[in-house]
Amino acid sequence: MSEEILINITPMESRVAVVENGVLQEVHVERTQKRGIVGNIYKGKVVRVLPGMQAAFINIGLERAAFIHAAEISSREGSAVESISALVHEGQSLVVQVTKDPIGSKGARLTTQLSIPSRYLVYMPRTAHVGISLRIEDEAERERLKQVVTDCVASEGIEEVGGFILRTAADGAGADEILADIRYLRRLWGQIATQMKIGPTPLVIYEDLSLALRTLRDLVNPKIEKIRVDSRETFQKITQFVDELMPEIADRLEHYPGERPIFDLYGVEDEIQKALERKVPLKSGGYLIIDPAEAMSTIDVNTGAFVGHRTLEETIFKTNLEAATAIARQLRLRNIGGIIIIDFIDMEDEEHQRQVLRTLEKQLERDHAKTNIIGITELGLVQMTRKRTRESLEQVLCESCSTCQGRGKLKTAETTCYEIFREILREARAYQPEGYRVLANQKVVDRLLDEESANVADLEAFIGRTIKFQVETMYSQEQYDVVLL
């Protein structure tokens, strides 16, 4: 399987695309003025403690206060009691790390259990545990890596070294590479620890890498054949980063100087636009309907024009198999997180159900985000979760419609007309003007003068006043004003 990473840089934003066999699988966008803050470490101040929620709000210098639950507060910040009031108090300084970006109306999520990632390791200064990524499945390799870390720590003669998690990229890494990572992380932690002691509050103590460098650290694996960058300046920064920390991938770096935009060359721009649409067509003629919402996201599978060649059950099975593969890709591409409910087409054959679930699980193994298929409900719905740390593609690129306020629906012109009638009756009871002028959308005014003209005449007779109408082209179908004359 051919995999490539494309990095597109402009002064306004950075974008990264992961392409497998010519098909876009993931896209990451970071706006220069709206960089994500997951992984950043702050020295903050407790501004409010909520005993009922076992949580607290922390001012870390953002527009909205961030949120931390009692379970995320390390015992070094307090005793091993469950009550949030015993762990923190208002006005207290607290060093915290962001685990989730602010999303929608919710502030950032925090933890005091700090961790700092490098190429092969995640350093946890406040624990003494050595863990290994579950994606490294070979038991002999897991034991070897544990011993390598133990030996490296012993050779450095460091007391209270903290804990480490070996990342998936550490699979096959040598002792020299692991030791270099440990030294780098210890130096970085020394700088952070100094700022924790002397820095003011609130303060950014540590910021995670830029999107381009995070991509190299987190997404590059042996399957990646090429990493193409369209900015010479960023290419030079990446080359320096790779020379210092990831020399083994230096031959995969490539500067793209072409006149045609790199995302156009690979069809990425078109795929991004499709990823913002609600309907996803399948090659068989079936389709998905994807509805992301704040509480959960739902995905509905439909056969559409696909009729199959044998039986209805076979048609349904083939559509569901194709849908399972497409759903796994769409979750990565759109970066949909949280609770996800999938409504596959009902299958009577239990073996077909198992095969569709296995296909979904297999495809989700390629996802960098943690996923968990919980099972099938009594209604035949597949329940799953996908870890949400950053905003989805839709949340990054779009905003709620100012006309419908994100509902996706508008009141009909008829409904707005009747609201206007009720408003005029309210005004007539409170005031005695010479008449009324209604300002409304063109479609609403047209209806008032046509289908509702008899009702308007009856209303004028009832209140004893004339009603005039004026079109406001900037008004939506739901907007109107009743002016007293």
C-alpha positions in Angstrom: 0.0 0.0 0.0 1.5 3.3 -1.1 1.2 6.1 1.5 2.3 9.8 1.1 2.0 12.9 3.3 1.5 16.2 1.6 2.2 19.4 3.5 0.7 22.7 2.1 2.0 25.9 3.8 0.7 29.5 3.4 1.1 32.5 5.7 -2.5 32.0 6.8 -2.7 28.3 7.5 -0.9 25.0 7.3 -2.6 21.9 5.9 -1.5 18.2 5.9 -3.1 15.4 3.8 -2.4 11.7 4.3 -3.0 9.9 1.0 -3.2 6.1 0.6 -3.1 4.7 -2.9 -4.1 8.1 -4.3 -7.1 8.4 -1.9 -7.3 11.0 0.8 -7.6 9.5 4.2 -6.8 12.3 6.7 -6.6 16.1 6.5 -5.4 18.4 9.3 -5.8 22.1 9.2 -4.1 24.7 11.5 -4.9 28.3 11.1 -2.0 30.7 12.0 -4.3 32.8 14.2 -6.1 29.8 15.7 -3.5 27.2 16.5 -4.7 24.2 18.5 -3.5 24.0 22.1 -3.7 20.3 22.8 -0.4 19.3 24.6 0.4 22.9 25.7 1.3 23.3 29.4 0.1 26.3 31.3 0.6 27.8 34.7 -3.0 28.7 35.6 -5.2 29.9 38.5 -8.2 28.2 39.9 -11.1 30.6 39.5 -14.1 28.5 40.6 -14.5 25.1 42.4 -17.7 23.1 41.7 -18.1 20.5 44.4 -21.3 19.2 42.9 -19.5 18.3 39.6 -16.3 17.4 41.3 -14.5 19.8 39.0 -13.0 23.3 38.8 -12.5 26.1 36.3 -9.0 27.3 35.6 -7.9 30.6 34.1 -5.0 29.8 31.7 -5.2 33.0 29.8 -7.8 32.0 27.2 -11.1 33.7 26.3 -13.0 31.0 28.2 -11.9 29.4 31.5 -10.7 25.8 31.1 -12.2 22.8 32.9 -10.6 20.1 35.0 -12.2 17.1 36.8 -11.0 15.8 40.1 -9.9 12.5 38.5 -7.4 14.5 36.4 -5.7 16.1 39.3 -2.5 14.4 40.3 -2.1 13.3 43.9 1.0 15.5 44.1 -1.4 18.4 43.9 -3.4 17.2 46.9 -4.1 14.2 49.0 -5.7 11.0 47.6 -9.2 12.1 48.5 -12.1 12.2 46.1 -13.4 15.7 47.0 -12.4 18.4 44.6 -12.5 20.9 47.5 -9.7 19.0 49.2 -7.6 19.0 46.1 -7.8 22.6 45.0 -9.1 26.0 46.1 -10.0 29.3 44.5 -6.9 31.5 43.8 -4.5 28.5 43.8 -1.9 28.3 41.1 -1.9 25.0 39.2 0.3 23.7 36.4 -1.9 21.9 33.8 -1.8 20.5 30.4 -4.5 20.7 27.7 -6.1 17.4 26.7 -8.9 18.7 24.5 -9.1 22.0 22.6 -12.0 24.4 23.2 -14.8 23.0 21.1 -18.0 25.0 20.4 -19.2 26.6 23.7 -17.0 24.3 25.8 -13.7 25.4 27.3 -10.5 23.4 27.1 -10.2 20.2 29.1 -7.1 19.9 31.4 -5.1 17.5 33.4 -2.2 17.9 35.9 -0.8 14.5 34.8 1.8 16.1 32.5 3.3 14.3 29.5 5.8 15.5 26.8 6.1 13.5 23.5 9.2 13.0 21.4 9.8 10.7 18.5 9.9 7.4 20.3 8.7 8.2 23.8 6.2 10.1 25.9 7.8 11.4 29.1 5.6 11.5 32.2 7.6 13.4 34.9 5.0 12.7 37.7 4.9 8.9 37.4 7.4 6.1 37.6 5.7 3.8 35.1 7.1 2.4 31.8 4.4 1.5 29.3 4.3 0.4 25.7 1.9 1.2 22.9 -0.7 -1.6 22.4 0.1 -1.4 18.7 3.4 -3.0 19.3 2.1 -6.6 19.6 5.2 -8.7 19.5 5.9 -9.7 23.1 9.7 -10.2 22.7 9.9 -6.6 21.2 7.9 -5.2 24.1 10.2 -6.8 26.6 13.3 -5.6 24.7 12.0 -2.0 24.6 11.3 -2.1 28.4 14.8 -3.3 29.1 16.3 -0.7 26.8 14.5 2.1 28.7 15.6 0.7 32.0 19.2 0.4 30.9 19.3 3.9 29.4 17.9 5.5 32.6 20.4 3.6 34.7 23.3 4.6 32.5 22.4 8.3 32.9 22.4 7.9 36.7 19.3 10.1 37.1 17.2 9.9 40.2 13.4 10.5 40.1 13.6 10.2 36.3 9.8 9.9 35.9 8.0 7.5 33.6 7.9 6.7 29.9 5.5 5.3 27.3 7.1 3.8 24.3 5.2 5.0 21.2 4.4 2.8 18.2 7.3 4.5 16.3 9.7 2.9 18.8 9.1 -0.6 17.3 12.6 -1.7 16.2 14.4 1.4 17.6 17.9 1.0 18.9 19.3 1.9 22.3 21.1 5.0 21.0 17.9 6.4 19.5 16.0 5.8 22.8 18.8 7.3 24.8 18.8 10.4 22.6 15.1 10.8 23.1 15.4 10.4 26.9 18.2 13.1 27.0 16.1 15.5 24.9 13.0 15.0 27.1 15.0 15.5 30.3 16.5 18.8 29.0 13.0 20.0 27.9 11.5 19.1 31.3 14.3 21.0 33.1 13.2 24.2 31.2 9.6 23.6 32.0 10.2 22.9 35.7 12.1 26.2 35.9 9.2 28.2 34.4 6.8 26.4 36.8 8.6 27.9 39.7 9.4 31.4 38.6 6.8 32.2 36.0 3.7 34.5 36.5 0.1 33.3 36.3 -1.4 32.7 33.8 1.5 31.7 31.6 2.2 29.4 28.6 5.0 27.2 29.9 5.3 24.9 26.9 3.8 24.9 23.4 3.5 21.8 21.3 5.2 21.7 17.8 3.7 23.3 14.7 1.4 21.1 12.6 4.2 20.3 10.1 6.6 19.1 12.7 3.8 17.3 14.7 3.0 15.4 11.5 6.5 14.1 11.3 6.6 13.1 14.9 3.1 11.5 15.1 2.1 10.3 11.6 5.2 9.1 9.9 5.5 5.3 9.9 7.4 2.8 7.7 4.6 2.7 5.2 5.0 6.4 4.4 7.0 6.5 1.1 7.2 10.3 0.5 6.7 13.5 2.5 6.2 16.4 0.1 6.3 20.0 1.2 5.4 22.9 -1.0 7.2 25.6 1.1 11.0 25.9 0.8 11.2 27.7 4.2 9.2 25.0 6.0 11.1 22.3 4.1 14.3 23.6 5.6 12.8 23.6 9.1 11.6 20.1 8.6 15.0 19.0 7.3 16.7 20.4 10.4 14.1 18.7 12.7 14.6 15.4 10.9 18.4 15.6 10.9 18.3 16.1 14.7 15.6 13.6 15.7 14.5 11.4 12.8 17.5 10.9 10.4 16.1 7.6 9.2 13.4 9.3 7.2 15.6 12.0 5.6 15.5 10.3 2.2 11.7 10.5 2.1 11.5 14.3 2.4 10.9 16.1 -0.9 10.4 19.8 -1.7 7.6 20.3 -4.2 8.3 23.4 -6.3 5.6 22.9 -9.0 3.4 25.7 -10.2 0.2 23.7 -9.8 -0.9 23.7 -6.1 0.1 20.4 -4.5 -3.4 19.7 -3.1 -4.9 20.2 -6.6 -2.4 17.8 -8.1 -3.6 15.0 -5.8 -7.3 15.9 -5.9 -7.3 16.8 -2.2 -9.2 20.1 -2.6 -12.2 18.3 -4.1 -12.1 15.6 -1.4 -12.1 18.3 1.3 -15.2 19.8 -0.2 -16.9 16.4 -0.4 -16.0 15.8 3.3 -18.2 18.8 4.2 -21.3 17.3 2.5 -23.9 15.3 4.4 -24.3 12.6 1.7 -21.5 10.3 0.8 -22.0 8.2 -2.3 -20.8 4.6 -2.4 -19.4 2.9 -5.6 -22.2 0.3 -5.5 -24.9 3.1 -5.8 -25.7 3.1 -2.1 -24.9 6.1 0.1 -24.2 7.3 3.7 -25.9 10.1 5.5 -23.6 11.6 8.1 -25.1 13.9 10.7 -22.6 15.2 13.3 -24.1 16.9 16.4 -22.9 18.0 19.8 -24.2 15.1 21.8 -23.4 12.4 19.2 -22.9 11.7 15.5 -25.2 9.4 13.5 -24.4 7.6 10.2 -27.2 6.1 8.2 -26.5 3.5 5.5 -28.9 3.2 2.5 -28.9 0.9 -0.6 -29.9 3.7 -3.0 -29.8 2.5 -6.6 -27.9 -0.7 -5.8 -30.1 -3.7 -6.5 -27.5 -6.5 -6.6 -27.6 -9.6 -8.9 -29.0 -12.3 -6.6 -31.1 -11.7 -3.5 -32.1 -8.7 -1.4 -30.0 -10.1 1.5 -26.9 -10.2 -0.7 -27.6 -6.7 -1.8 -27.8 -5.5 1.8 -24.7 -7.4 2.8 -22.6 -6.0 0.0 -23.8 -2.5 0.7 -23.0 -2.8 4.4 -19.5 -4.2 3.7 -18.7 -1.3 1.4 -20.3 1.1 3.9 -18.1 -0.2 6.8 -14.9 0.6 4.9 -16.3 4.0 3.8 -17.4 4.9 7.4 -13.9 4.2 8.8 -12.4 6.5 6.2 -15.0 9.3 6.7 -14.4 9.3 10.5 -10.7 9.9 9.9 -11.2 12.3 7.1 -13.8 14.4 8.9 -12.2 13.9 12.3 -15.5 13.0 13.9 -15.2 12.2 17.6 -17.3 11.3 20.6 -20.2 8.9 20.6 -21.1 7.6 17.1 -24.2 5.6 16.2 -24.2 3.7 12.9 -27.4 2.5 11.4 -26.4 -0.3 8.9 -29.2 -1.8 6.8 -30.9 -4.6 8.8 -29.3 -8.0 8.2 -31.1 -11.2 9.2 -28.0 -13.4 8.7 -25.9 -13.3 11.9 -22.7 -14.3 10.0 -23.3 -11.2 7.8 -23.5 -9.0 10.9 -20.3 -10.4 12.2 -18.4 -9.9 8.9 -19.6 -6.3 8.7 -18.5 -5.6 12.2 -15.1 -7.3 11.6 -14.6 -5.2 8.5 -15.3 -2.0 10.4 -12.9 -3.1 13.2 -10.2 -3.9 10.7 -10.5 -0.6 8.9 -10.5 1.3 12.2 -7.1 -0.2 13.0 -5.5 2.3 10.6 -7.0 5.2 12.6 -4.5 7.2 14.7 -7.3 8.2 17.1 -8.4 5.7 19.7 -11.7 3.9 18.7 -13.9 1.5 20.5 -16.8 -0.5 19.1 -19.2 -1.2 22.0 -21.6 -3.4 20.2 -25.0 -3.6 18.6 -28.1 -2.3 20.4 -31.5 -4.0 20.5 -32.6 -1.8 17.6 -29.7 -3.1 15.5 -27.6 0.1 15.8 -23.8 -0.1 16.1 -22.4 1.9 19.0 -18.9 3.2 19.0 -16.7 5.9 20.3 -13.7 7.8 18.8 -11.4 9.9 20.9 -12.0 13.6 20.3 -9.1 15.9 21.1 -9.3 18.6 18.4 -12.1 20.2 16.4 -13.6 18.2 13.5 -12.9 19.3 9.9 -16.4 20.9 9.8 -15.8 22.8 13.0 -12.5 24.2 11.7 -13.7 25.2 8.2 -17.4 26.1 8.8 -19.7 28.0 11.1 -23.4 27.8 11.9 -25.7 29.3 9.3 -26.6 32.8 10.4 -30.1 32.4 8.7 -31.2 29.1 10.4 -28.8 29.2 13.4 -27.4 25.8 12.6 -30.8 24.1 12.6 -30.7 23.3 8.9 -34.4 24.3 8.7 -36.2 27.6 8.1 -39.7 28.6 9.2 -42.0 28.7 6.2 -43.2 32.0 4.8 -46.7 31.0 6.0 -45.4 30.6 9.6 -43.7 34.0 9.5 -46.9 35.6 8.2 -48.9 34.3 11.1 -46.3 35.4 13.6 -46.6 38.9 12.1 -50.4 38.9 12.5 -50.0 37.9 16.2 -47.4 40.7 16.7 -49.7 43.3 15.2 -52.5 42.2 17.5 -50.2 42.5 20.5 -49.2 46.0 19.4 -52.8 47.0 18.8 -53.8 46.1 22.3 -50.9 48.2 23.8 -50.8 51.2 21.5 -53.0 53.3 19.3 -50.9 54.3 16.3 -52.1 55.6 13.0 -51.1 52.5 11.2 -48.4 49.8 10.9 -45.5 49.1 8.5 -44.3 45.5 8.2 -40.6 45.0 7.1 -40.0 41.5 5.9 -38.3 39.2 3.4 -39.5 39.3 -0.2 -41.1 35.9 -0.1 -43.0 36.8 3.1 -44.3 40.1 1.7 -45.4 38.4 -1.5 -47.4 35.9 0.5 -49.0 38.7 2.6 -50.1 40.5 -0.6 -51.3 37.4 -2.3 -52.4 34.2 -0.4 -52.9 36.0 2.9 -54.4 39.2 1.4 -57.9 38.3 2.7 -56.5 37.7 6.2 -54.7 41.0 6.1 -58.0 42.8 5.1 -59.8 41.1 8.0 -57.0 42.1 10.4 -57.2 45.7 9.2 -60.9 45.8 9.8 -60.6 44.2 13.2 -57.9 46.7 14.6 -59.3 49.7 12.6 -55.8 50.6 11.2 -54.0 50.2 7.8 -51.1 47.9 7.4 -48.3 48.6 4.8 -45.6 46.3 3.7 -42.0 46.9 2.8 -39.4 44.4 1.4 -36.1 44.2 3.2 -33.7 42.3 0.9 -31.2 41.6 3.8 -33.9 39.9 6.0 -34.0 36.2 6.1 -37.4 34.4 5.8 -37.7 34.3 9.6 -36.9 38.0 10.2 -39.5 40.8 10.4 -40.2 44.1 12.1 -43.5 45.8 12.8 -43.1 49.6 12.9 -45.7 51.9 14.5 -46.7 54.8 12.2 
